[in-house]
Amino acid sequence: MGKKEKKSNIMLIGFMGSGKSTLGIRLSYKLKLPVKDTDKIIEEREKMPISEIFKTKGEGYFRKLETALLTEIASKGGRSIYSLGGGTPLQLQNQGLICKCGKVFYLKASPETIYERLKGDTTRPLLMCDDPYKKIKELIEYRSPIYERCADHVICVDDKDQSQILDEILKILGEPL
Ligand code: S3P
């Protein structure tokens, strides 16, 4: 990806459970920038949780909302931190929009890490299946090259605590730790 404006948005992408939301909040404190979670914005607008949107209106409907929201963010510009839903970068159209929005960080986690973090979670409709580990592995294998293509920076999060990840990103951004 080309060189991005230092003042542009910070976009966090990665698989479910890779730590985008938590990291977004920590970055927001550190950089004194607003943080926004695209899943939460969609939930507020639709007045229902993501799992309910999937159930009642279908995944296709949700994906359209993601693209519409990204289009808004890309046209607004500005300097905020955005945590994106794990599936947002999958559509080709969204990949271009994400890159246009700002500097993109991919929080890369192994299937083992994700499985351990999301065991027992009931808020991710895509993982509500008989063998969530297998599903996580398959999805990550498919998605990881897409996330990497979209990213300006890949941050491996396995075996790191949140402070280490935060420091890594601050260094890349040229911000004091
Ligand atoms: C999804 C990830 C979720 C949410 C939806 C679909 C995906 O977001 O957007 O359940 O396709 O990976 P998080 O990555 O914030 O869990």
Backbone and ligand atoms as CSV (ligand in chain L), in Angstrom:
chain,resi,resn,atom,element,x,y,z
A,1,MET,N,N,0.836,-1.210,0.000
A,1,MET,CA,C,0.000,0.000,0.000
A,1,MET,C,C,0.870,1.259,0.000
A,2,GLY,N,N,0.383,2.311,-0.616
A,2,GLY,CA,C,1.163,3.538,-0.704
A,2,GLY,C,C,1.310,4.225,0.640
A,3,LYS,N,N,2.131,5.281,0.658
A,3,LYS,CA,C,2.362,6.012,1.903
A,3,LYS,C,C,1.081,6.746,2.309
A,4,LYS,N,N,0.715,6.635,3.582
A,4,LYS,CA,C,-0.522,7.261,4.014
A,4,LYS,C,C,-0.225,8.531,4.800
A,5,GLU,N,N,-1.127,9.466,4.697
A,5,GLU,CA,C,-1.071,10.706,5.472
A,5,GLU,C,C,-0.906,10.391,6.959
A,6,LYS,N,N,-0.014,11.109,7.637
A,6,LYS,CA,C,0.167,10.860,9.067
A,6,LYS,C,C,-1.118,11.169,9.858
A,7,LYS,N,N,-1.921,12.058,9.279
A,7,LYS,CA,C,-3.119,12.470,10.020
A,7,LYS,C,C,-4.367,11.664,9.650
A,8,SER,N,N,-4.211,10.596,8.885
A,8,SER,CA,C,-5.417,9.871,8.467
A,8,SER,C,C,-5.901,8.909,9.560
A,9,ASN,N,N,-7.052,8.298,9.337
A,9,ASN,CA,C,-7.611,7.336,10.292
A,9,ASN,C,C,-6.677,6.140,10.497
A,10,ILE,N,N,-6.875,5.485,11.629
A,10,ILE,CA,C,-6.160,4.233,11.896
A,10,ILE,C,C,-7.199,3.111,11.825
A,11,MET,N,N,-6.973,2.156,10.936
A,11,MET,CA,C,-7.943,1.086,10.703
A,11,MET,C,C,-7.389,-0.233,11.241
A,12,LEU,N,N,-8.140,-0.873,12.146
A,12,LEU,CA,C,-7.686,-2.149,12.701
A,12,LEU,C,C,-8.495,-3.279,12.078
A,13,ILE,N,N,-7.779,-4.207,11.418
A,13,ILE,CA,C,-8.465,-5.344,10.812
A,13,ILE,C,C,-7.886,-6.639,11.379
A,14,GLY,N,N,-8.637,-7.720,11.202
A,14,GLY,CA,C,-8.166,-9.017,11.680
A,14,GLY,C,C,-9.345,-9.894,12.029
A,15,PHE,N,N,-9.032,-11.145,12.327
A,15,PHE,CA,C,-10.076,-12.130,12.604
A,15,PHE,C,C,-10.803,-11.785,13.910
A,16,MET,N,N,-12.007,-12.349,14.046
A,16,MET,CA,C,-12.751,-12.232,15.306
A,16,MET,C,C,-11.843,-12.650,16.460
A,17,GLY,N,N,-11.841,-11.878,17.523
A,17,GLY,CA,C,-11.059,-12.259,18.692
A,17,GLY,C,C,-9.581,-11.925,18.595
A,18,SER,N,N,-9.187,-11.193,17.551
A,18,SER,CA,C,-7.749,-10.868,17.441
A,18,SER,C,C,-7.367,-9.679,18.322
A,19,GLY,N,N,-8.369,-9.011,18.911
A,19,GLY,CA,C,-8.093,-7.933,19.866
A,19,GLY,C,C,-8.273,-6.530,19.301
A,20,LYS,N,N,-8.977,-6.409,18.174
A,20,LYS,CA,C,-9.145,-5.088,17.541
A,20,LYS,C,C,-9.831,-4.082,18.457
A,21,SER,N,N,-10.916,-4.507,19.115
A,21,SER,CA,C,-11.686,-3.553,19.925
A,21,SER,C,C,-10.895,-3.094,21.143
A,22,THR,N,N,-10.289,-4.043,21.838
A,22,THR,CA,C,-9.517,-3.702,23.037
A,22,THR,C,C,-8.342,-2.803,22.668
A,23,LEU,N,N,-7.657,-3.165,21.609
A,23,LEU,CA,C,-6.504,-2.374,21.191
A,23,LEU,C,C,-6.945,-0.976,20.740
A,24,GLY,N,N,-8.072,-0.930,20.055
A,24,GLY,CA,C,-8.611,0.361,19.611
A,24,GLY,C,C,-8.812,1.294,20.796
A,25,ILE,N,N,-9.351,0.758,21.888
A,25,ILE,CA,C,-9.607,1.585,23.077
A,25,ILE,C,C,-8.282,2.065,23.680
A,26,ARG,N,N,-7.307,1.167,23.758
A,26,ARG,CA,C,-6.005,1.553,24.327
A,26,ARG,C,C,-5.307,2.591,23.465
A,27,LEU,N,N,-5.382,2.413,22.162
A,27,LEU,CA,C,-4.773,3.398,21.250
A,27,LEU,C,C,-5.465,4.750,21.390
A,28,SER,N,N,-6.760,4.685,21.572
A,28,SER,CA,C,-7.544,5.910,21.686
A,28,SER,C,C,-7.114,6.732,22.921
A,29,TYR,N,N,-6.895,6.040,24.047
A,29,TYR,CA,C,-6.410,6.730,25.258
A,29,TYR,C,C,-5.049,7.354,24.996
A,30,LYS,N,N,-4.188,6.553,24.392
A,30,LYS,CA,C,-2.802,6.968,24.200
A,30,LYS,C,C,-2.693,8.135,23.210
A,31,LEU,N,N,-3.428,8.059,22.130
A,31,LEU,CA,C,-3.296,9.068,21.066
A,31,LEU,C,C,-4.323,10.197,21.198
A,32,LYS,N,N,-5.208,10.050,22.193
A,32,LYS,CA,C,-6.290,11.028,22.395
A,32,LYS,C,C,-7.096,11.231,21.107
A,33,LEU,N,N,-7.485,10.122,20.552
A,33,LEU,CA,C,-8.305,10.142,19.336
A,33,LEU,C,C,-9.584,9.359,19.608
A,34,PRO,N,N,-10.673,9.729,18.948
A,34,PRO,CA,C,-11.900,8.941,19.126
A,34,PRO,C,C,-11.746,7.529,18.562
A,35,VAL,N,N,-12.418,6.567,19.197
A,35,VAL,CA,C,-12.389,5.194,18.686
A,35,VAL,C,C,-13.807,4.772,18.328
A,36,LYS,N,N,-13.930,4.086,17.218
A,36,LYS,CA,C,-15.247,3.628,16.773
A,36,LYS,C,C,-15.160,2.179,16.339
A,37,ASP,N,N,-16.199,1.433,16.673
A,37,ASP,CA,C,-16.242,0.019,16.356
A,37,ASP,C,C,-17.363,-0.144,15.327
A,38,THR,N,N,-17.023,-0.595,14.126
A,38,THR,CA,C,-18.059,-0.608,13.072
A,38,THR,C,C,-19.210,-1.568,13.413
A,39,ASP,N,N,-18.901,-2.692,14.072
A,39,ASP,CA,C,-19.994,-3.598,14.477
A,39,ASP,C,C,-20.967,-2.880,15.410
A,40,LYS,N,N,-20.396,-2.089,16.345
A,40,LYS,CA,C,-21.264,-1.405,17.319
A,40,LYS,C,C,-22.121,-0.349,16.625
A,41,ILE,N,N,-21.510,0.365,15.661
A,41,ILE,CA,C,-22.285,1.393,14.935
A,41,ILE,C,C,-23.468,0.716,14.223
A,42,ILE,N,N,-23.182,-0.423,13.583
A,42,ILE,CA,C,-24.256,-1.138,12.865
A,42,ILE,C,C,-25.327,-1.623,13.852
A,43,GLU,N,N,-24.893,-2.140,14.998
A,43,GLU,CA,C,-25.867,-2.609,15.994
A,43,GLU,C,C,-26.749,-1.470,16.480
A,44,GLU,N,N,-26.126,-0.305,16.697
A,44,GLU,CA,C,-26.914,0.845,17.171
A,44,GLU,C,C,-27.925,1.279,16.121
A,45,ARG,N,N,-27.458,1.337,14.872
A,45,ARG,CA,C,-28.365,1.786,13.802
A,45,ARG,C,C,-29.514,0.807,13.580
A,46,GLU,N,N,-29.199,-0.477,13.665
A,46,GLU,CA,C,-30.226,-1.503,13.408
A,46,GLU,C,C,-31.036,-1.838,14.666
A,47,LYS,N,N,-30.542,-1.304,15.795
A,47,LYS,CA,C,-31.177,-1.552,17.099
A,47,LYS,C,C,-31.281,-3.052,17.415
A,48,MET,N,N,-30.282,-3.795,17.035
A,48,MET,CA,C,-30.228,-5.221,17.426
A,48,MET,C,C,-28.799,-5.740,17.322
A,49,PRO,N,N,-28.477,-6.769,18.134
A,49,PRO,CA,C,-27.128,-7.332,18.059
A,49,PRO,C,C,-26.851,-7.999,16.706
A,50,ILE,N,N,-25.558,-8.099,16.361
A,50,ILE,CA,C,-25.155,-8.695,15.076
A,50,ILE,C,C,-25.781,-10.085,14.902
A,51,SER,N,N,-25.775,-10.876,15.986
A,51,SER,CA,C,-26.295,-12.249,15.870
A,51,SER,C,C,-27.763,-12.225,15.431
A,52,GLU,N,N,-28.495,-11.227,15.914
A,52,GLU,CA,C,-29.917,-11.084,15.556
A,52,GLU,C,C,-30.070,-10.617,14.102
A,53,ILE,N,N,-29.167,-9.721,13.676
A,53,ILE,CA,C,-29.219,-9.243,12.278
A,53,ILE,C,C,-29.005,-10.442,11.349
A,54,PHE,N,N,-27.993,-11.282,11.672
A,54,PHE,CA,C,-27.724,-12.476,10.849
A,54,PHE,C,C,-28.962,-13.371,10.807
A,55,LYS,N,N,-29.583,-13.538,11.999
A,55,LYS,CA,C,-30.702,-14.479,12.090
A,55,LYS,C,C,-31.933,-13.972,11.334
A,56,THR,N,N,-32.258,-12.692,11.534
A,56,THR,CA,C,-33.528,-12.211,10.983
A,56,THR,C,C,-33.398,-11.660,9.561
A,57,LYS,N,N,-32.224,-11.070,9.250
A,57,LYS,CA,C,-32.113,-10.420,7.930
A,57,LYS,C,C,-31.072,-11.072,7.028
A,58,GLY,N,N,-30.248,-11.921,7.604
A,58,GLY,CA,C,-29.275,-12.660,6.800
A,58,GLY,C,C,-27.914,-11.977,6.717
A,59,GLU,N,N,-26.893,-12.793,6.423
A,59,GLU,CA,C,-25.527,-12.269,6.359
A,59,GLU,C,C,-25.366,-11.251,5.220
A,60,GLY,N,N,-26.026,-11.512,4.083
A,60,GLY,CA,C,-25.907,-10.606,2.924
A,60,GLY,C,C,-26.322,-9.183,3.278
A,61,TYR,N,N,-27.393,-9.090,4.061
A,61,TYR,CA,C,-27.889,-7.768,4.486
A,61,TYR,C,C,-26.830,-7.069,5.346
A,62,PHE,N,N,-26.250,-7.835,6.284
A,62,PHE,CA,C,-25.221,-7.276,7.161
A,62,PHE,C,C,-24.021,-6.800,6.340
A,63,ARG,N,N,-23.612,-7.599,5.352
A,63,ARG,CA,C,-22.442,-7.227,4.530
A,63,ARG,C,C,-22.699,-5.937,3.765
A,64,LYS,N,N,-23.953,-5.725,3.355
A,64,LYS,CA,C,-24.275,-4.469,2.647
A,64,LYS,C,C,-24.135,-3.280,3.598
A,65,LEU,N,N,-24.566,-3.490,4.849
A,65,LEU,CA,C,-24.439,-2.408,5.835
A,65,LEU,C,C,-22.972,-2.062,6.076
A,66,GLU,N,N,-22.127,-3.105,6.102
A,66,GLU,CA,C,-20.686,-2.875,6.307
A,66,GLU,C,C,-20.124,-1.985,5.193
A,67,THR,N,N,-20.488,-2.335,3.942
A,67,THR,CA,C,-19.963,-1.573,2.805
A,67,THR,C,C,-20.470,-0.129,2.846
A,68,ALA,N,N,-21.752,0.035,3.187
A,68,ALA,CA,C,-22.326,1.387,3.238
A,68,ALA,C,C,-21.595,2.225,4.296
A,69,LEU,N,N,-21.330,1.608,5.441
A,69,LEU,CA,C,-20.645,2.329,6.518
A,69,LEU,C,C,-19.210,2.694,6.122
A,70,LEU,N,N,-18.524,1.755,5.505
A,70,LEU,CA,C,-17.151,2.033,5.059
A,70,LEU,C,C,-17.124,3.175,4.045
A,71,THR,N,N,-18.117,3.189,3.164
A,71,THR,CA,C,-18.195,4.255,2.162
A,71,THR,C,C,-18.310,5.603,2.866
A,72,GLU,N,N,-19.132,5.634,3.921
A,72,GLU,CA,C,-19.282,6.877,4.701
A,72,GLU,C,C,-17.951,7.293,5.320
A,73,ILE,N,N,-17.279,6.317,5.932
A,73,ILE,CA,C,-16.020,6.627,6.623
A,73,ILE,C,C,-14.984,7.127,5.619
A,74,ALA,N,N,-14.919,6.456,4.472
A,74,ALA,CA,C,-13.916,6.830,3.456
A,74,ALA,C,C,-14.185,8.233,2.927
A,75,SER,N,N,-15.448,8.590,2.791
A,75,SER,CA,C,-15.710,9.913,2.218
A,75,SER,C,C,-15.547,11.012,3.266
A,76,LYS,N,N,-15.687,10.641,4.551
A,76,LYS,CA,C,-15.559,11.635,5.629
A,76,LYS,C,C,-14.092,11.966,5.908
A,77,GLY,N,N,-13.216,10.985,5.738
A,77,GLY,CA,C,-11.798,11.191,6.079
A,77,GLY,C,C,-11.640,11.354,7.578
A,78,GLY,N,N,-10.751,12.252,8.022
A,78,GLY,CA,C,-10.604,12.532,9.451
A,78,GLY,C,C,-9.557,11.677,10.127
A,79,ARG,N,N,-9.524,11.802,11.448
A,79,ARG,CA,C,-8.487,11.124,12.237
A,79,ARG,C,C,-9.148,10.454,13.441
A,80,SER,N,N,-9.562,9.230,13.243
A,80,SER,CA,C,-10.132,8.416,14.324
A,80,SER,C,C,-9.535,7.030,14.221
A,81,ILE,N,N,-9.846,6.212,15.227
A,81,ILE,CA,C,-9.424,4.815,15.189
A,81,ILE,C,C,-10.676,3.982,14.925
A,82,TYR,N,N,-10.612,3.085,13.966
A,82,TYR,CA,C,-11.752,2.223,13.654
A,82,TYR,C,C,-11.380,0.758,13.837
A,83,SER,N,N,-12.171,0.045,14.643
A,83,SER,CA,C,-12.043,-1.417,14.707
A,83,SER,C,C,-13.096,-1.962,13.761
A,84,LEU,N,N,-12.652,-2.746,12.796
A,84,LEU,CA,C,-13.587,-3.265,11.790
A,84,LEU,C,C,-13.988,-4.699,12.106
A,85,GLY,N,N,-15.185,-5.074,11.712
A,85,GLY,CA,C,-15.623,-6.459,11.849
A,85,GLY,C,C,-14.677,-7.370,11.070
A,86,GLY,N,N,-14.500,-8.585,11.567
A,86,GLY,CA,C,-13.529,-9.512,10.976
A,86,GLY,C,C,-13.767,-9.837,9.507
A,87,GLY,N,N,-15.015,-9.717,9.050
A,87,GLY,CA,C,-15.305,-10.083,7.667
A,87,GLY,C,C,-15.308,-8.891,6.717
A,88,THR,N,N,-15.144,-7.700,7.270
A,88,THR,CA,C,-15.265,-6.493,6.423
A,88,THR,C,C,-14.292,-6.483,5.238
A,89,PRO,N,N,-13.028,-6.886,5.411
A,89,PRO,CA,C,-12.102,-6.780,4.266
A,89,PRO,C,C,-12.342,-7.817,3.159
A,90,LEU,N,N,-13.320,-8.700,3.332
A,90,LEU,CA,C,-13.446,-9.798,2.364
A,90,LEU,C,C,-13.917,-9.346,0.987
A,91,GLN,N,N,-14.821,-8.390,0.967
A,91,GLN,CA,C,-15.322,-7.947,-0.342
A,91,GLN,C,C,-14.304,-7.029,-1.004
A,92,LEU,N,N,-14.100,-7.271,-2.278
A,92,LEU,CA,C,-13.098,-6.509,-3.028
A,92,LEU,C,C,-13.346,-5.002,-2.902
A,93,GLN,N,N,-14.597,-4.644,-3.023
A,93,GLN,CA,C,-14.958,-3.222,-2.945
A,93,GLN,C,C,-14.543,-2.629,-1.588
A,94,ASN,N,N,-14.729,-3.429,-0.532
A,94,ASN,CA,C,-14.380,-2.945,0.804
A,94,ASN,C,C,-12.869,-2.773,0.964
A,95,GLN,N,N,-12.105,-3.628,0.288
A,95,GLN,CA,C,-10.640,-3.539,0.427
A,95,GLN,C,C,-10.153,-2.166,-0.035
A,96,GLY,N,N,-10.670,-1.717,-1.181
A,96,GLY,CA,C,-10.296,-0.397,-1.683
A,96,GLY,C,C,-10.730,0.701,-0.718
A,97,LEU,N,N,-11.928,0.525,-0.163
A,97,LEU,CA,C,-12.456,1.553,0.750
A,97,LEU,C,C,-11.627,1.625,2.033
A,98,ILE,N,N,-11.270,0.459,2.568
A,98,ILE,CA,C,-10.491,0.427,3.826
A,98,ILE,C,C,-9.168,1.163,3.622
A,99,CYS,N,N,-8.522,0.875,2.496
A,99,CYS,CA,C,-7.225,1.510,2.231
A,99,CYS,C,C,-7.385,3.014,2.080
A,100,LYS,N,N,-8.500,3.420,1.496
A,100,LYS,CA,C,-8.749,4.851,1.311
A,100,LYS,C,C,-9.000,5.550,2.668
A,101,CYS,N,N,-9.538,4.786,3.625
A,101,CYS,CA,C,-9.906,5.367,4.931
A,101,CYS,C,C,-8.687,5.788,5.750
A,102,GLY,N,N,-7.584,5.070,5.633
A,102,GLY,CA,C,-6.437,5.419,6.474
A,102,GLY,C,C,-5.387,4.340,6.515
A,103,LYS,N,N,-4.571,4.407,7.583
A,103,LYS,CA,C,-3.470,3.460,7.736
A,103,LYS,C,C,-4.018,2.151,8.327
A,104,VAL,N,N,-3.702,1.037,7.688
A,104,VAL,CA,C,-4.351,-0.225,8.051
A,104,VAL,C,C,-3.386,-1.164,8.781
A,105,PHE,N,N,-3.810,-1.609,9.965
A,105,PHE,CA,C,-3.029,-2.567,10.752
A,105,PHE,C,C,-3.795,-3.884,10.819
A,106,TYR,N,N,-3.129,-4.954,10.424
A,106,TYR,CA,C,-3.730,-6.294,10.533
A,106,TYR,C,C,-3.202,-6.967,11.790
A,107,LEU,N,N,-4.095,-7.263,12.721
A,107,LEU,CA,C,-3.709,-7.994,13.934
A,107,LEU,C,C,-3.815,-9.483,13.614
A,108,LYS,N,N,-2.667,-10.097,13.418
A,108,LYS,CA,C,-2.628,-11.477,12.935
A,108,LYS,C,C,-2.519,-12.472,14.091
A,109,ALA,N,N,-3.480,-13.393,14.162
A,109,ALA,CA,C,-3.484,-14.376,15.253
A,109,ALA,C,C,-3.650,-15.777,14.668
A,110,SER,N,N,-3.078,-16.766,15.336
A,110,SER,CA,C,-3.192,-18.151,14.870
A,110,SER,C,C,-4.570,-18.706,15.249
A,111,PRO,N,N,-4.995,-19.773,14.571
A,111,PRO,CA,C,-6.270,-20.400,14.932
A,111,PRO,C,C,-6.298,-20.832,16.403
A,112,GLU,N,N,-5.152,-21.291,16.912
A,112,GLU,CA,C,-5.097,-21.748,18.317
A,112,GLU,C,C,-5.418,-20.584,19.262
A,113,THR,N,N,-4.768,-19.430,18.994
A,113,THR,CA,C,-5.006,-18.250,19.848
A,113,THR,C,C,-6.483,-17.852,19.800
A,114,ILE,N,N,-7.029,-17.808,18.597
A,114,ILE,CA,C,-8.428,-17.378,18.455
A,114,ILE,C,C,-9.361,-18.365,19.158
A,115,TYR,N,N,-9.088,-19.650,18.968
A,115,TYR,CA,C,-9.961,-20.661,19.583
A,115,TYR,C,C,-9.956,-20.510,21.105
A,116,GLU,N,N,-8.771,-20.352,21.682
A,116,GLU,CA,C,-8.674,-20.200,23.138
A,116,GLU,C,C,-9.441,-18.965,23.614
A,117,ARG,N,N,-9.333,-17.881,22.853
A,117,ARG,CA,C,-9.989,-16.632,23.267
A,117,ARG,C,C,-11.508,-16.675,23.121
A,118,LEU,N,N,-11.976,-17.395,22.098
A,118,LEU,CA,C,-13.417,-17.331,21.798
A,118,LEU,C,C,-14.211,-18.555,22.260
A,119,LYS,N,N,-13.502,-19.488,22.954
A,119,LYS,CA,C,-14.206,-20.685,23.447
A,119,LYS,C,C,-15.430,-20.263,24.256
A,120,GLY,N,N,-16.586,-20.760,23.928
A,120,GLY,CA,C,-17.779,-20.452,24.722
A,120,GLY,C,C,-18.473,-19.159,24.327
A,121,ASP,N,N,-17.886,-18.390,23.409
A,121,ASP,CA,C,-18.500,-17.129,22.976
A,121,ASP,C,C,-19.753,-17.438,22.135
A,122,THR,N,N,-20.820,-16.687,22.386
A,122,THR,CA,C,-22.041,-16.961,21.606
A,122,THR,C,C,-22.443,-15.770,20.737
A,123,THR,N,N,-21.535,-14.777,20.660
A,123,THR,CA,C,-21.917,-13.556,19.926
A,123,THR,C,C,-21.455,-13.577,18.471
A,124,ARG,N,N,-20.699,-14.614,18.058
A,124,ARG,CA,C,-20.214,-14.673,16.673
A,124,ARG,C,C,-20.985,-15.761,15.918
A,125,PRO,N,N,-21.992,-15.339,15.137
A,125,PRO,CA,C,-22.836,-16.340,14.468
A,125,PRO,C,C,-22.053,-17.293,13.565
A,126,LEU,N,N,-20.948,-16.823,12.973
A,126,LEU,CA,C,-20.208,-17.693,12.052
A,126,LEU,C,C,-19.527,-18.851,12.772
A,127,LEU,N,N,-19.356,-18.716,14.083
A,127,LEU,CA,C,-18.653,-19.778,14.828
A,127,LEU,C,C,-19.608,-20.666,15.626
A,128,MET,N,N,-20.906,-20.456,15.450
A,128,MET,CA,C,-21.883,-21.289,16.149
A,128,MET,C,C,-22.071,-22.580,15.346
A,129,CYS,N,N,-21.131,-23.499,15.499
A,129,CYS,CA,C,-21.198,-24.747,14.730
A,129,CYS,C,C,-20.618,-25.873,15.576
A,130,ASP,N,N,-20.665,-27.097,15.041
A,130,ASP,CA,C,-20.225,-28.262,15.819
A,130,ASP,C,C,-18.732,-28.248,16.113
A,131,ASP,N,N,-17.945,-27.764,15.147
A,131,ASP,CA,C,-16.493,-27.808,15.317
A,131,ASP,C,C,-15.889,-26.415,15.079
A,132,PRO,N,N,-16.024,-25.527,16.092
A,132,PRO,CA,C,-15.566,-24.149,15.880
A,132,PRO,C,C,-14.074,-24.043,15.553
A,133,TYR,N,N,-13.243,-24.960,16.106
A,133,TYR,CA,C,-11.798,-24.877,15.810
A,133,TYR,C,C,-11.548,-25.070,14.316
A,134,LYS,N,N,-12.206,-26.079,13.729
A,134,LYS,CA,C,-12.040,-26.375,12.303
A,134,LYS,C,C,-12.500,-25.160,11.480
A,135,LYS,N,N,-13.613,-24.591,11.895
A,135,LYS,CA,C,-14.167,-23.444,11.161
A,135,LYS,C,C,-13.198,-22.255,11.236
A,136,ILE,N,N,-12.667,-22.012,12.443
A,136,ILE,CA,C,-11.715,-20.907,12.626
A,136,ILE,C,C,-10.507,-21.115,11.714
A,137,LYS,N,N,-9.998,-22.363,11.710
A,137,LYS,CA,C,-8.802,-22.680,10.907
A,137,LYS,C,C,-9.076,-22.434,9.423
A,138,GLU,N,N,-10.200,-22.934,8.962
A,138,GLU,CA,C,-10.543,-22.769,7.537
A,138,GLU,C,C,-10.692,-21.294,7.179
A,139,LEU,N,N,-11.417,-20.583,8.043
A,139,LEU,CA,C,-11.653,-19.162,7.736
A,139,LEU,C,C,-10.341,-18.374,7.746
A,140,ILE,N,N,-9.478,-18.667,8.712
A,140,ILE,CA,C,-8.205,-17.933,8.784
A,140,ILE,C,C,-7.330,-18.245,7.569
A,141,GLU,N,N,-7.309,-19.520,7.175
A,141,GLU,CA,C,-6.499,-19.866,5.991
A,141,GLU,C,C,-6.970,-19.092,4.762
A,142,TYR,N,N,-8.261,-18.977,4.640
A,142,TYR,CA,C,-8.815,-18.264,3.487
A,142,TYR,C,C,-8.601,-16.743,3.607
A,143,ARG,N,N,-8.803,-16.242,4.816
A,143,ARG,CA,C,-8.833,-14.787,4.979
A,143,ARG,C,C,-7.470,-14.135,5.150
A,144,SER,N,N,-6.524,-14.879,5.726
A,144,SER,CA,C,-5.265,-14.229,6.081
A,144,SER,C,C,-4.583,-13.535,4.891
A,145,PRO,N,N,-4.515,-14.181,3.705
A,145,PRO,CA,C,-3.888,-13.481,2.566
A,145,PRO,C,C,-4.653,-12.206,2.183
A,146,ILE,N,N,-5.950,-12.223,2.403
A,146,ILE,CA,C,-6.759,-11.025,2.077
A,146,ILE,C,C,-6.430,-9.902,3.064
A,147,TYR,N,N,-6.399,-10.267,4.349
A,147,TYR,CA,C,-6.039,-9.257,5.365
A,147,TYR,C,C,-4.645,-8.685,5.050
A,148,GLU,N,N,-3.728,-9.579,4.689
A,148,GLU,CA,C,-2.345,-9.117,4.442
A,148,GLU,C,C,-2.278,-8.164,3.261
A,149,ARG,N,N,-3.060,-8.471,2.241
A,149,ARG,CA,C,-3.066,-7.610,1.048
A,149,ARG,C,C,-3.594,-6.217,1.363
A,150,CYS,N,N,-4.514,-6.181,2.295
A,150,CYS,CA,C,-5.185,-4.932,2.640
A,150,CYS,C,C,-4.334,-4.064,3.590
A,151,ALA,N,N,-3.399,-4.718,4.277
A,151,ALA,CA,C,-2.717,-4.058,5.394
A,151,ALA,C,C,-1.492,-3.241,4.976
A,152,ASP,N,N,-1.293,-2.135,5.660
A,152,ASP,CA,C,-0.018,-1.425,5.556
A,152,ASP,C,C,0.996,-2.081,6.490
A,153,HIS,N,N,0.506,-2.615,7.621
A,153,HIS,CA,C,1.393,-3.249,8.610
A,153,HIS,C,C,0.721,-4.493,9.180
A,154,VAL,N,N,1.496,-5.569,9.299
A,154,VAL,CA,C,0.981,-6.799,9.904
A,154,VAL,C,C,1.592,-6.922,11.298
A,155,ILE,N,N,0.734,-7.046,12.309
A,155,ILE,CA,C,1.226,-7.173,13.684
A,155,ILE,C,C,0.843,-8.559,14.194
A,156,CYS,N,N,1.841,-9.394,14.494
A,156,CYS,CA,C,1.534,-10.728,15.026
A,156,CYS,C,C,1.184,-10.595,16.502
A,157,VAL,N,N,0.039,-11.108,16.886
A,157,VAL,CA,C,-0.403,-10.898,18.269
A,157,VAL,C,C,-0.245,-12.136,19.151
A,158,ASP,N,N,0.098,-13.276,18.540
A,158,ASP,CA,C,0.253,-14.502,19.346
A,158,ASP,C,C,1.337,-14.290,20.418
A,159,ASP,N,N,1.058,-14.745,21.617
A,159,ASP,CA,C,2.020,-14.689,22.723
A,159,ASP,C,C,2.487,-13.273,23.069
A,160,LYS,N,N,1.722,-12.271,22.718
A,160,LYS,CA,C,2.089,-10.904,23.130
A,160,LYS,C,C,0.968,-10.353,23.987
A,161,ASP,N,N,1.339,-9.507,24.985
A,161,ASP,CA,C,0.244,-8.882,25.722
A,161,ASP,C,C,-0.133,-7.568,25.043
A,162,GLN,N,N,-1.235,-7.009,25.499
A,162,GLN,CA,C,-1.771,-5.812,24.848
A,162,GLN,C,C,-0.782,-4.646,24.846
A,163,SER,N,N,0.040,-4.531,25.927
A,163,SER,CA,C,0.983,-3.409,25.999
A,163,SER,C,C,2.053,-3.545,24.926
A,164,GLN,N,N,2.520,-4.774,24.705
A,164,GLN,CA,C,3.545,-4.980,23.664
A,164,GLN,C,C,2.991,-4.620,22.287
A,165,ILE,N,N,1.762,-5.027,22.044
A,165,ILE,CA,C,1.146,-4.756,20.736
A,165,ILE,C,C,0.951,-3.249,20.566
A,166,LEU,N,N,0.506,-2.617,21.644
A,166,LEU,CA,C,0.301,-1.164,21.609
A,166,LEU,C,C,1.621,-0.454,21.284
A,167,ASP,N,N,2.693,-0.845,21.970
A,167,ASP,CA,C,3.996,-0.209,21.747
A,167,ASP,C,C,4.469,-0.406,20.309
A,168,GLU,N,N,4.214,-1.611,19.780
A,168,GLU,CA,C,4.629,-1.894,18.397
A,168,GLU,C,C,3.943,-0.923,17.430
A,169,ILE,N,N,2.669,-0.719,17.651
A,169,ILE,CA,C,1.907,0.164,16.746
A,169,ILE,C,C,2.343,1.623,16.931
A,170,LEU,N,N,2.558,2.018,18.183
A,170,LEU,CA,C,2.985,3.413,18.433
A,170,LEU,C,C,4.321,3.691,17.753
A,171,LYS,N,N,5.218,2.708,17.812
A,171,LYS,CA,C,6.521,2.879,17.151
A,171,LYS,C,C,6.341,3.081,15.655
A,172,ILE,N,N,5.502,2.253,15.047
A,172,ILE,CA,C,5.256,2.367,13.605
A,172,ILE,C,C,4.665,3.741,13.281
A,173,LEU,N,N,3.794,4.220,14.172
A,173,LEU,CA,C,3.153,5.516,13.917
A,173,LEU,C,C,4.087,6.694,14.229
A,174,GLY,N,N,5.232,6.350,14.835
A,174,GLY,CA,C,6.181,7.415,15.199
A,174,GLY,C,C,5.709,8.231,16.382
A,175,GLU,N,N,4.925,7.566,17.273
A,175,GLU,CA,C,4.391,8.250,18.457
A,175,GLU,C,C,5.198,7.826,19.673
A,176,PRO,N,N,5.354,8.712,20.695
A,176,PRO,CA,C,6.065,8.316,21.901
A,176,PRO,C,C,5.349,7.179,22.626
A,177,LEU,N,N,6.116,6.271,23.263
A,177,LEU,CA,C,5.502,5.129,23.938
A,177,LEU,C,C,4.887,5.551,25.266
L,1,S3P,C1,C,-17.524,-11.371,11.509
L,1,S3P,C2,C,-16.876,-10.751,12.551
L,1,S3P,C3,C,-17.606,-10.049,13.623
L,1,S3P,C4,C,-18.953,-9.515,13.106
L,1,S3P,C5,C,-19.726,-10.612,12.456
L,1,S3P,C6,C,-18.981,-11.271,11.286
L,1,S3P,C7,C,-16.708,-12.112,10.493
L,1,S3P,O1,O,-16.817,-8.960,14.105
L,1,S3P,O2,O,-18.746,-8.451,12.203
L,1,S3P,O3,O,-20.030,-11.562,13.437
L,1,S3P,O4,O,-17.185,-12.387,9.384
L,1,S3P,O5,O,-15.525,-12.406,10.809
L,1,S3P,P1,P,-15.561,-9.116,15.122
L,1,S3P,O6,O,-14.362,-9.370,14.279
L,1,S3P,O7,O,-15.500,-7.778,15.785
L,1,S3P,O8,O,-15.878,-10.221,16.049
